[in-house]
Amino acid sequence: MPLFKTISVNSQTTVKIWKIKESYEALLQPLTLKPESLNRVLGMKSELHQRGFLSVRHLLREFGYTDQDLYYDTNGKPHLKDGKHISITHSFTFSGVIISDKEVGIDIEKQRDKIAVIAHKFVDYEFNYIQPTDEDYINRLTVIWGIKESLYKLFATPGMLFKTHFLVIPFMLKDGNTIAWIDYNHKKYRYQTAFLEFEGFTCAYVVP
């Protein structure tokens, strides 16, 4: 079972990460999917996406849930029927799930140089403490993206912009955590964030 990592964030919050090594068939075989989930996975053109989708259902099982316990709202945000909060991510060969009593968000990203090309689209304030000449520029950009993506998943409000409404307080990679803010509709929200790197990937997650 390639459960890669379990992180106990606090007494109400747990992160589980899966390393996707199995074939599509091996992932599908032990699962009981509801009809809409089966239709969704069969309709995916990429086997990478199919395996990511199925590995998330295996992570649900690690938490004691099934595919039947999961549903999505009109904004595409996942929910659990028992009222616990959940966020989901998958990227290439890794997937992750965070479950908590509070609103949460999680993101896994592959570290790639091309993130520098789109940095201007999601970074504003953060350019005060990171520069393209920094040795760890790509990795810290990936952390910033991951935190902002996690905030977006948590808030799930159409119209929010990474660059305009989300702000990540200065950090170093060795810190493993920082504070982030959402400034939206004349209200400010403060979040604890954490991040970790493994095998060329970055995982970030946020909790209020």
Disulfide bonds with the S-S distance in Angstrom:
none
